[in-house]
Amino acid sequence: MSFDNISDRGLVILGCGRMGGAILQGLLKGGLPAASVWVVDPNPSDWLKESGVNLNAELPDHPAVVLVAVKPQMMADALPQLSAMAEGDTLFVTVAAGITIEGYEKMLGKQARLVRAMPNTPAAIGRGVTAIVGNPNATSDDLDTADALMTGVGQVVRLDNEGQMDAVIGVSGSGPAYVFHLIEVMAAAGEAEGLDPDLALRLAKATVGGAGQLAEDSDESPSKLRENVTSPGGTTAAALEVLMDPETGMPPLMRKAVAANIARNRELGK
């Protein structure tokens, strides 16, 4: 997709921490001129100061897109002052967790064109996955624009409705933390069996990273890939018997973890 409209009218980024910064880097690499970007951030990084963007400068009146990447608790201060843009034909794309489309419409007005996007932290290395969903005012072109903005940091999936966002947060939004914990516990198990801690950690990291890449690149399902490494009656089968136990293994544990995540997310959203 061409960024002509954004190049001409400008992109405003509210908050340029890790996620906002990763998205900006993806856009600049993709050919968006730094001069077409306005960033509002009270504590800009050195990289940002040298990037050539308009930093904490007077904003254009009618930018093509406002990307909202500030923390949810800062939103109530930051957004209402941009409500005049929402009355025009500026698209708002938000990557902040925890605030619903209804919440944004209260801050910006019902007429706002809005796409809610939920990336995860591997976006920082261009390996994220982002789910997007628009409000009723968002057009198919708006979704295409949001898709193009987020493609710079990884894959993009489109949801049918905002109700699916809680499950997305429970699986992919918070999911990197589950995988990091898997690495921790695999390394700890290796250490308990006599491996040097550094060696156990290196083995666990490389195994999870490599298996994840294999699962993404392969045409075979994860179930088939699992079967490929499991000889009947062998060592892997013995371990999987524990991990796949329907009462005490990973299936019920992961269901409980994701359900707890969603319940907490709904509490915070109230």
C-alpha positions, 0 to 999 in steps of 0.5 A: 500500500502507498502512504501518499495520503499520509505523506501529504496530510501527515501522521500524528503519533501520541506516545512513542515508547516501545510499541509506538517506536517500533511502529514508527521504525517500521513505517520509516523503513517502509518509505514514509518520510520522517517530515510527514510524522508528528510525535507527541511524547514527553520523554523522547528517546535519543533515537526519536530526537535524531529520527527527523520527525516533528517532535512535540511541535504544533500539530497539523489540523487535519492529519490523515491518521492519529496513532494512539500509543500512550498508556491507557491512564494518560488517555483521558488527558491526551485524547479530548484535545484532539476531538476536533480532528475526529470531527473531520476526516482523520482516522484514529488507530489505537494500540492501547490495551484495555479501552473499548471502542465505546470508551474512545467514542466518549473521548472523541465523539460518536462521529470518530472513525476508529480502528482498534489494534492489539499488537503484542511485544514481538512487534518490537523486532518485527515479529508481532501479530496484531488484531484489528477491528473498526468501529461502525464509522470505519470504512474498508479503506480505513481498515486497509490503512490500519493494516498497512500501518501495523504490517511494519511490525509483523502479521495482521489479522482482522476480527469480525467484532470487538467482542473477540478482542478479549480472547485475542489479548488472552492468547496473543496479547499476553501470550509472549509472557506465557512463552517466556515462562515456558522457557523459564520452567524448561531451563529450571527443569534442566538445571534440576537434572544437573545442567549448568544454569547458563547451558539449561537456559540456552537450550530452553531459549533455542528450543522454544525459538526454533520450534516456534519458527518451525511451527510458523514456517511448516505446512503441517499442523502443530499436532502433526509436528508433535507426532513427528518427534514422538516415537511410540513408547519413547522418551518424548511420549513419556514427557507428553503423557504428563504435559497432555494429561486432561486433568493436570496437564497443559490443556486445562492449565492454559484454558484456566490461564486465558480465562483468568486473563479475560476475566481480569481484562473485563474487570479493568475495562469497567 
